[in-house]
Amino acid sequence: MDLVNSTSTTVIDAVAKLSKVGFSWYDYILFSVMLLFSAIIGIYFGCFGTKQSTANEYLMGGKTMKVIPIAISLVASHTSGITLLALPADVYRYGAGYWLGGISMAILCVITVYVYLPVFYNLELISTYEYLERRFDNKARQFASFLYALGVFLYLPIVVYIPALAFSAATGVNVHFITPLVCSVCIFYTTIGGLKAVVWTDTLQFTVTVGAIATVFMLGVKSAGGFTFVWNKAIEGHRLDIFDFDLDPTKRDTFWIVIIGLTFHWLAQISVHQSCVQKFLSVPTLKDSMMSVVYYTVGMTVMKTASVLTGFVMYTKYSACDPFTTKQVTRNDQLLPYYVLDVAKNIPGLSGLFIAGVFSAALSTLSANLNCLAGTIYEDFVSKIVTKNISPKTSSNILKVIVILTGILCTALVFAIEHMGGLLTLSISFHAVTQGPMLAMFTLGMLFPKANSKGALYGGIGGLLFLASISFPAKYFEMQGLFKYAPKPLSVDGCSFMNHTNFVFNATVFNTTSNYMSLKSESVPYIFRISHYYYSLMGCTVSIVLGLIISYMTNKEDHPVDRSLLSPVIYRFLPKDSKINGTLRYSSVEKELQVDPLSTKHRENGLETIDTTT
């Protein structure tokens, strides 16, 4: 035992002596310039021109935004530090199964464009949850808004905390100092600049992020011996064993688990989510809105592909000397910063560019969510208690106060995150818990004319409770080590410092079936071992089934449904004589009237009606 302890200490000492790269003045300049330009953009849109003086201008950019900046902003806000740090490390350890999500993105694009987006755009909503009030009632709307706000408050502190850790590791600056500083800049430009500042800072920050990823990737490929060598190494290491068609839902990332699970997860996260829909609706026409969805899905596929390939590059470099086994890194989100500091030791400024890119991704996510969270809180809660004749300028000022308060709260929660090691996994699961029922509520409203308010509300609550009763115990069992997934082949045979010690690691861990959990998992009930990819699907399915059952049991006094509240994809299935009600009301004024060319068109108070009796 003494020999093992002494030699283990020798290995730790050897690891500690490995060269590390700190920030040079080049790095600090690059990082500071990124923050400075973000603040300048906020000042420009907040202090010049219209000064974001109305709620529509502040939240929707006056519906004058261009497609490309909106698409870039969406990609930037969904390429968080979590994506940049966690996905490559996941590929490094477990393989590229997540890459199949590119198919999910294509499916997502089609469903969003043809099922959900036309309804939101024609209704001209600021808050997507306003739809639930029009379709059902205020209780359904407030329940969905509450789920959204809670999910955001749990998610954003983690988005900020992870890149703050990377910055602290690279510079030695205390995370308690850098987090409030950077968040303050983000809160500042989001508060005074509104959506326009968010979109254009996202564009700037996305450029920095792409530059960082591209530079690190190209440098890694070059140092590894070329892309062909990297690809072949990934094949040899079983990182490309992704076409597993097993239907077992307890595996980690089979073909069906990834495609089906991610499709429903992203439908909830994008198609009906306030942070996305708000930007989709800020362009002038429905066609532009659809194109922004297309460009967004293409951009996200490219970014996720880049992260997967970065995982391959890291595996190529460390395939013979695994940093996890040698304890040079202990958490997945530490692997990519470690890799960058390792390969960038002779290139001044590259470390700063990378950390700036990671923080840029975090700020994009933070600013986008603060802006749309302010809109949701204002529209769904504050507007219910303020006077109806409030001026547009006062509304804008209230929104800015909400951004400041929610930003401060999210920043404060960062300090709680560091003391809750298991919160990352727990919050991701909770995010899925809230997304499934929300997707179900919107789907019930748009695709099922017979669904009513009671069905939507209680179906959503039932789905939430069902999924919470599965995901939280599952995460508890995982945190207790009762089950875990074995990684792909890893080795330390090539570590240079191994030659100086007599200590022998369990040098190679081969398990080409890393989809399977450890044998300890047999003591965990089957339902708690279902892959987390399926959580949104499960929550959505249970909510829809319960919602339909409750609706059919309580539909005696239901009011007829406005056709504008239903998705165009089901119009062909509606009765030709439109017996939902003798007269159908429309909130849009153009496209919907083309459904029945024999109808007579009327206008009443800015709305259109169709008299189906002619």
C-alpha positions in Angstrom: 0.0 0.0 0.0 2.9 2.4 0.8 4.4 1.7 -2.5 1.2 2.5 -4.3 0.7 5.7 -2.3 4.3 6.9 -3.0 4.2 6.1 -6.7 0.8 7.7 -7.0 2.3 10.8 -5.5 5.0 10.7 -8.0 2.5 10.6 -10.8 0.6 13.5 -9.4 3.8 15.5 -9.1 4.7 14.6 -12.7 1.2 15.8 -13.8 1.6 19.0 -11.9 4.8 19.7 -13.7 3.2 19.5 -17.1 3.5 22.9 -18.8 0.5 25.2 -18.4 -0.4 28.3 -20.3 -1.6 31.4 -18.5 -3.1 34.5 -20.1 -0.7 36.9 -21.8 -1.4 40.5 -22.4 -2.6 39.6 -25.9 -5.2 37.3 -24.3 -6.5 40.0 -22.0 -6.7 42.5 -24.8 -8.8 40.2 -27.0 -11.1 39.3 -24.1 -11.6 43.0 -23.1 -12.2 44.2 -26.6 -15.0 41.7 -27.0 -16.7 43.0 -23.8 -16.1 46.6 -24.9 -17.7 46.3 -28.3 -20.7 44.5 -26.8 -21.3 47.4 -24.5 -20.9 49.9 -27.4 -23.5 48.1 -29.4 -25.9 48.4 -26.4 -25.2 52.1 -26.0 -25.8 52.7 -29.7 -29.2 51.1 -29.9 -30.2 52.4 -26.5 -29.2 56.0 -26.9 -29.6 56.7 -30.6 -32.4 56.4 -33.1 -35.7 55.2 -31.6 -33.9 54.4 -28.3 -36.2 51.3 -27.9 -38.9 53.5 -26.5 -41.8 51.0 -27.0 -42.4 47.4 -25.9 -42.7 46.3 -29.6 -39.4 48.0 -30.4 -37.7 46.7 -27.3 -38.8 43.1 -27.7 -39.4 42.6 -31.4 -37.1 45.1 -33.0 -40.1 46.8 -34.6 -40.4 43.7 -36.9 -37.7 45.2 -39.1 -34.9 42.7 -38.4 -33.1 41.0 -41.2 -33.1 37.2 -41.7 -29.4 36.6 -41.6 -28.7 38.5 -38.3 -31.7 36.8 -36.7 -30.5 33.4 -37.8 -27.0 34.1 -36.5 -28.4 35.4 -33.2 -30.4 32.3 -32.8 -27.4 30.0 -33.5 -25.3 32.1 -31.1 -27.8 32.0 -28.3 -28.1 28.2 -28.6 -24.4 27.6 -28.8 -23.7 28.1 -25.1 -20.5 27.4 -23.2 -22.1 24.1 -22.2 -22.3 23.1 -25.9 -18.7 24.1 -26.6 -17.3 22.5 -23.6 -19.5 19.5 -22.9 -20.2 18.1 -26.4 -16.6 17.6 -27.5 -15.8 15.9 -24.2 -18.8 13.7 -24.5 -17.7 12.6 -28.0 -14.2 12.0 -26.6 -15.5 9.7 -23.8 -18.7 8.1 -25.3 -18.5 8.5 -29.1 -20.3 10.6 -31.7 -23.8 9.3 -31.2 -25.0 12.9 -30.7 -24.0 13.6 -34.3 -27.2 11.8 -35.4 -28.9 14.9 -34.1 -28.3 16.4 -37.6 -31.2 14.3 -38.8 -33.3 15.5 -35.9 -32.5 19.1 -36.9 -33.9 18.5 -40.4 -37.1 17.0 -39.0 -37.3 19.9 -36.6 -37.1 22.4 -39.4 -40.0 20.9 -41.4 -42.3 20.6 -38.4 -41.6 24.1 -37.1 -42.1 25.8 -40.5 -45.3 24.0 -41.4 -47.0 23.2 -38.0 -46.2 25.8 -35.4 -44.7 28.9 -37.0 -47.6 30.0 -39.2 -49.9 30.1 -36.2 -47.5 32.3 -34.1 -46.7 34.6 -37.0 -50.3 35.3 -38.1 -51.4 36.0 -34.6 -48.5 38.6 -34.2 -47.8 37.6 -30.6 -45.1 39.1 -28.3 -45.3 36.2 -25.8 -45.9 32.7 -27.2 -47.8 32.0 -24.1 -50.4 34.5 -25.1 -51.4 31.9 -27.6 -52.4 29.5 -24.8 -54.7 32.2 -23.3 -56.4 32.8 -26.7 -56.8 29.1 -27.3 -57.6 27.9 -23.8 -57.6 30.4 -20.8 -55.3 32.5 -18.6 -54.6 29.6 -16.2 -53.0 27.6 -19.0 -51.0 30.6 -20.1 -49.7 31.4 -16.6 -48.8 27.8 -15.9 -46.7 27.6 -19.1 -45.1 31.0 -18.3 -44.2 29.8 -14.9 -42.6 26.6 -16.2 -40.6 28.7 -18.7 -39.4 31.2 -16.1 -38.4 28.5 -13.7 -36.5 26.6 -16.3 -34.6 29.7 -17.3 -33.6 30.6 -13.8 -32.2 27.1 -13.3 -30.4 27.1 -16.6 -28.7 30.5 -17.0 -26.5 30.4 -13.8 -25.0 27.2 -15.2 -24.5 28.8 -18.6 -22.4 31.5 -17.0 -20.7 29.5 -14.3 -19.0 26.9 -16.7 -17.1 29.5 -18.9 -16.3 31.4 -15.7 -14.5 28.3 -14.5 -12.6 28.1 -17.8 -11.5 31.7 -17.5 -10.5 31.2 -13.9 -8.4 28.2 -14.7 -6.6 30.0 -17.5 -6.0 33.3 -15.7 -6.1 32.5 -12.0 -8.7 35.3 -11.6 -11.3 34.4 -8.9 -14.6 33.2 -10.4 -16.4 35.4 -7.8 -14.9 38.5 -9.5 -15.1 37.6 -13.2 -18.7 36.4 -13.1 -20.4 39.6 -11.8 -18.1 41.7 -14.1 -19.0 39.9 -17.3 -22.7 39.5 -16.4 -22.9 43.2 -15.6 -21.8 44.0 -19.2 -24.4 41.6 -20.6 -27.2 43.0 -18.4 -26.2 46.5 -19.4 -26.4 46.1 -23.1 -29.5 43.9 -22.9 -31.2 46.5 -20.7 -30.7 49.6 -22.7 -30.5 48.1 -26.2 -33.3 45.6 -26.3 -33.7 43.0 -29.0 -31.6 44.9 -31.6 -28.6 45.1 -29.2 -29.1 41.4 -28.4 -29.1 40.4 -32.1 -26.1 42.5 -33.1 -24.0 41.6 -30.0 -24.9 38.0 -30.7 -23.6 38.5 -34.2 -20.3 40.0 -32.9 -19.9 37.3 -30.2 -20.8 34.5 -32.6 -18.0 35.7 -34.9 -15.6 35.5 -32.0 -16.9 32.0 -31.1 -16.6 30.7 -34.6 -13.1 32.1 -34.9 -12.1 30.4 -31.6 -13.5 27.1 -32.6 -12.1 27.2 -36.1 -8.7 28.1 -35.0 -8.5 25.5 -32.3 -9.9 22.8 -34.7 -7.4 23.6 -37.5 -4.5 23.8 -35.1 -5.5 20.4 -33.6 -5.9 18.8 -37.0 -2.5 20.0 -38.1 -0.8 18.9 -34.9 -2.5 15.5 -35.1 -1.2 14.8 -38.6 -4.2 15.7 -40.8 -7.9 15.2 -40.9 -7.6 11.7 -42.5 -5.5 10.5 -39.6 -8.0 12.0 -37.1 -10.9 10.3 -38.8 -9.1 6.9 -38.9 -8.2 7.3 -35.3 -11.8 7.9 -34.4 -12.8 4.8 -36.2 -10.1 2.7 -34.4 -11.3 4.1 -31.1 -14.9 3.2 -31.8 -16.0 6.8 -31.7 -17.9 6.4 -34.9 -19.9 3.3 -33.9 -23.1 5.3 -34.0 -25.5 3.2 -36.0 -26.9 1.0 -33.2 -30.5 0.2 -34.1 -31.3 -1.5 -30.8 -34.7 -0.4 -29.5 -33.6 -0.8 -25.8 -34.5 2.6 -24.2 -32.0 2.2 -21.4 -29.0 2.5 -23.7 -27.2 5.8 -23.8 -27.4 7.0 -27.4 -28.6 4.5 -30.0 -29.9 5.6 -33.4 -33.5 5.7 -32.3 -32.8 7.3 -28.9 -30.9 10.2 -30.4 -33.1 10.9 -33.4 -36.5 10.5 -31.7 -35.4 11.9 -28.3 -33.6 15.0 -29.7 -36.4 15.7 -32.2 -38.9 16.1 -29.3 -36.4 17.9 -27.1 -35.6 20.5 -29.7 -39.2 20.9 -30.7 -39.9 22.0 -27.2 -36.7 24.1 -27.0 -37.2 25.8 -30.4 -40.6 25.5 -32.1 -42.7 26.8 -29.2 -40.0 28.3 -26.9 -40.3 32.0 -26.2 -36.6 32.8 -26.8 -36.7 31.4 -30.4 -40.2 32.3 -31.5 -39.7 35.9 -30.4 -36.9 36.2 -32.9 -38.6 34.3 -35.6 -41.4 36.9 -35.4 -39.2 39.9 -35.5 -38.7 39.8 -39.3 -41.1 41.6 -41.8 -42.8 38.6 -43.5 -43.8 35.0 -42.9 -41.5 33.9 -45.7 -38.6 35.6 -43.9 -39.6 33.9 -40.7 -39.5 30.5 -42.4 -36.1 31.2 -43.9 -34.7 32.2 -40.5 -35.7 28.8 -39.2 -34.0 27.1 -42.2 -30.8 29.1 -41.7 -30.9 28.5 -38.0 -31.1 24.7 -38.3 -28.3 24.7 -40.9 -26.2 26.8 -38.6 -26.8 24.7 -35.6 -26.0 21.5 -37.5 -22.7 23.0 -38.6 -21.8 24.2 -35.0 -22.6 20.8 -33.5 -20.6 19.1 -36.3 -17.7 21.3 -35.4 -18.0 20.3 -31.8 -18.1 16.6 -32.7 -15.0 16.9 -34.9 -13.2 18.7 -32.1 -14.0 15.7 -29.9 -12.3 13.5 -32.5 -9.3 15.8 -32.5 -9.0 15.6 -28.7 -9.3 11.9 -28.8 -6.5 11.6 -31.4 -4.2 13.7 -29.2 -5.0 11.9 -25.9 -5.9 8.4 -27.1 -2.7 7.0 -25.6 -2.7 9.3 -22.5 -6.2 9.9 -21.1 -6.3 13.0 -18.9 -9.2 11.6 -16.9 -7.4 8.4 -16.0 -4.3 10.4 -15.0 -6.5 12.9 -13.0 -5.2 15.9 -15.0 -8.9 16.7 -15.5 -11.8 15.5 -13.3 -14.9 16.9 -15.0 -16.0 16.8 -18.6 -16.2 20.6 -19.0 -12.5 20.9 -18.0 -11.2 18.8 -20.9 -11.5 21.3 -23.8 -9.9 24.2 -21.9 -7.1 21.8 -20.9 -6.7 20.8 -24.5 -6.6 24.4 -25.7 -4.1 25.5 -23.1 -2.0 22.4 -24.0 -1.9 23.0 -27.8 -1.8 26.9 -27.6 1.2 27.2 -25.4 3.4 28.7 -28.2 0.7 30.9 -29.8 0.1 34.2 -28.0 -3.5 35.3 -28.0 -5.1 31.9 -28.9 -6.0 31.1 -25.3 -7.6 34.5 -25.0 -9.5 34.0 -28.3 -10.8 30.7 -27.1 -11.9 31.8 -23.7 -13.5 34.9 -25.3 -15.3 32.6 -27.6 -16.6 30.4 -24.8 -17.7 33.5 -22.8 -19.2 35.0 -26.0 -21.4 31.9 -26.4 -22.5 32.2 -22.7 -23.3 35.9 -23.1 -25.3 35.3 -26.2 -27.4 32.7 -24.4 -27.7 35.0 -21.3 -28.8 38.1 -23.2 -31.3 36.3 -25.4 -33.0 34.6 -22.4 -33.0 37.8 -20.4 -34.7 39.7 -23.2 -37.4 37.1 -23.8 -37.8 36.4 -20.1 -38.5 40.1 -19.6 -41.2 39.9 -22.3 -42.8 36.9 -20.8 -42.9 38.3 -17.2 -44.2 41.6 -18.4 -46.9 40.2 -20.8 -48.1 37.3 -18.6 -47.8 38.8 -15.1 -46.9 42.5 -14.8 -49.4 43.7 -17.5 -52.2 42.1 -15.4 -51.6 44.5 -12.5 -50.6 47.8 -14.2 -53.1 50.3 -15.6 -54.3 49.6 -19.1 -53.6 53.2 -20.3 -49.9 52.9 -19.5 -47.7 54.8 -22.0 -45.4 52.9 -24.4 -42.3 54.5 -22.9 -43.3 53.4 -19.4 -43.8 49.9 -20.7 -40.3 49.9 -22.1 -38.9 51.2 -18.8 -40.7 48.4 -16.9 -39.2 45.9 -19.3 -35.7 47.3 -18.6 -36.2 47.1 -14.9 -37.3 43.4 -15.3 -34.1 42.7 -17.3 -31.9 44.2 -14.5 -33.7 42.3 -11.7 -33.7 39.0 -13.5 -30.1 39.5 -14.5 -29.0 40.2 -11.0 -30.9 37.1 -9.7 -29.3 34.8 -12.3 -25.9 36.2 -11.4 -26.5 35.7 -7.7 -27.5 32.1 -8.4 -24.1 31.4 -10.0 -22.6 31.6 -6.5 -25.0 28.8 -5.3 -24.1 26.6 -8.3 -20.5 26.1 -7.2 -21.7 24.5 -4.0 -24.1 22.1 -5.7 -21.9 19.7 -7.7 -24.9 17.6 -8.9 -27.0 20.6 -10.0 -25.8 20.6 -13.6 -27.2 17.1 -14.2 -30.3 17.9 -12.1 -31.0 21.2 -13.9 -30.7 19.6 -17.3 -33.2 17.0 -16.3 -35.5 19.6 -14.9 -35.2 21.6 -18.1 -36.6 18.5 -19.9 -39.3 18.1 -17.3 -40.6 21.6 -18.1 -40.2 21.4 -21.9 -42.3 18.2 -22.4 -45.5 19.5 -20.9 -45.1 22.9 -22.6 -44.7 21.3 -26.0 -47.8 19.2 -25.3 -49.9 22.2 -24.4 -49.1 24.0 -27.7 -49.6 20.8 -29.6 -53.0 20.2 -28.1 -54.0 23.7 -29.0 -52.9 23.6 -32.6 -53.5 20.0 -33.7 -56.5 18.9 -31.6 -59.6 21.2 -32.1 -61.5 19.2 -29.4 -58.9 19.9 -26.7 -60.1 22.3 -24.1 -58.6 24.4 -21.3 -59.1 21.8 -18.6 -57.4 19.2 -20.7 -54.4 21.4 -21.5 -53.9 22.6 -17.9 -54.3 19.3 -16.1 -52.7 17.3 -18.8 -49.6 19.6 -18.5 -49.6 19.3 -14.7 -49.9 15.5 -15.0 -47.0 15.3 -17.5 -44.9 17.4 -15.2 -45.5 15.3 -12.2 -45.0 12.1 -14.1 -41.7 13.1 -15.6 -40.5 14.7 -12.3 -41.2 11.4 -10.5 -38.9 9.6 -13.0 -36.1 12.1 -13.8 -35.3 13.2 -10.2 -35.0 9.7 -8.8 -33.0 8.7 -11.8 -30.5 11.5 -11.3 -30.3 10.6 -7.6 -29.4 7.0 -8.4 -26.8 8.3 -10.9 -25.3 10.7 -8.4 -25.1 7.8 -5.9 -23.1 5.8 -8.4 -25.7 3.0 -8.7 -25.5 3.1 -12.5 -23.3 4.8 -15.0 -22.3 4.3 -18.7 -18.9 2.9 -19.4 -16.7 5.1 -21.7 -15.2 4.1 -25.1 -11.7 2.7 -25.1 -9.2 4.9 -23.1 -5.5 4.3 -22.4 -2.5 5.8 -20.6 0.1 3.6 -22.2 1.6 6.6 -24.0 2.0 9.0 -21.1 5.6 10.3 -21.0 5.8 10.5 -17.3 4.9 6.9 -16.9 8.5 6.0 -17.7 9.7 7.7 -14.6 7.6 5.7 -12.1 6.8 2.1 -11.2 3.2 2.9 -10.7 0.9 1.0 -13.1 -2.6 2.4 -14.0 -5.4 0.2 -15.2 -3.8 1.3 -18.5 -6.5 0.4 -21.0 -10.2 0.3 -20.4 -11.8 -1.3 -23.4 -15.6 -1.5 -23.6 -16.9 -1.2 -27.2 -20.5 -1.4 -25.9 -20.4 1.8 -23.9 -24.1 2.2 -24.5 -24.7 -0.2 -21.6 -24.7 0.7 -18.0 -22.6 -1.0 -15.3 -23.8 -4.1 -13.6 -24.8 -2.1 -10.5 -27.7 -0.8 -12.6 -29.6 -4.0 -12.1 -30.6 -2.8 -8.6 -32.2 0.3 -10.1 -35.8 -0.1 -11.4 -36.0 -0.2 -15.1 -38.0 3.0 -15.6 -35.3 5.0 -13.9 -32.7 3.7 -16.4 -34.5 5.1 -19.5 -32.3 7.4 -21.5 -32.5 11.1 -20.6 -33.0 11.8 -24.3 -36.5 10.4 -24.0 -37.6 12.7 -21.2 -39.2 15.4 -23.3 -41.0 12.8 -25.4 -42.3 11.0 -22.3 -43.5 14.2 -20.8 -45.1 15.4 -24.0 -46.9 12.1 -24.7 -48.3 11.7 -21.2 -49.5 15.3 -21.2 -51.2 14.9 -24.6 -52.9 11.6 -23.7 -54.2 13.0 -20.3 -55.2 16.3 -22.0 -57.3 14.5 -24.6 -59.0 12.2 -22.1 -59.8 15.1 -19.8 -61.0 17.2 -22.7 -63.4 14.6 -24.0 -64.8 14.1 -20.5 -65.3 17.9 -19.9 -66.2 19.3 -23.3 -69.9 20.0 -22.7 -69.6 23.8 -22.4 -66.6 24.4 -24.6 -66.6 27.5 -26.9 -65.9 27.1 -30.6 -62.3 27.4 -31.7 -61.0 30.2 -33.9 -59.5 28.7 -37.0 -56.5 31.0 -36.8 -55.6 29.2 -33.6 -55.2 25.9 -35.4 -52.3 24.8 -37.5 -52.8 24.9 -41.3 -51.7 21.2 -41.5 -55.1 20.1 -40.0 -57.3 22.4 -42.1 -58.0 19.6 -44.6 -59.3 17.4 -41.8 -61.8 19.9 -40.5 -65.4 19.5 -41.6 -66.1 21.3 -44.9 -69.1 23.1 -43.5 -66.9 24.2 -40.6 -69.3 23.1 -37.9 -66.9 24.2 -35.2 -69.0 27.3 -35.3 -71.2 28.9 -38.0 -68.8 31.8 -38.4 -65.0 31.5 -38.0 -62.9 34.4 -36.8 -59.4 35.1 -38.1 -56.6 37.1 -36.4 -54.7 37.1 -39.7 -55.8 39.0 -42.8 -54.4 37.2 -45.8 -53.3 33.6 -46.1 -56.0 31.9 -44.1 -58.8 33.2 -46.4 -57.3 31.1 -49.2 -58.3 27.9 -47.5 -61.9 28.1 -48.7 -62.2 30.0 -52.0 -66.0 29.9 -51.9 -66.2 31.8 -48.6 -67.4 35.3 -48.4 -64.9 37.8 -46.8 -65.9 40.4 -44.3 -63.9 42.7 -42.0 -64.9 43.6 -38.5 -62.8 45.8 -36.3 -59.6 44.9 -38.0 -60.4 41.1 -37.9 -61.6 39.0 -40.8 -64.5 36.5 -40.7 -65.7 33.9 -43.0 -69.4 33.3 -43.5 -69.6 29.6 -44.3 -73.3 29.6 -45.0 -72.9 31.0 -48.6 
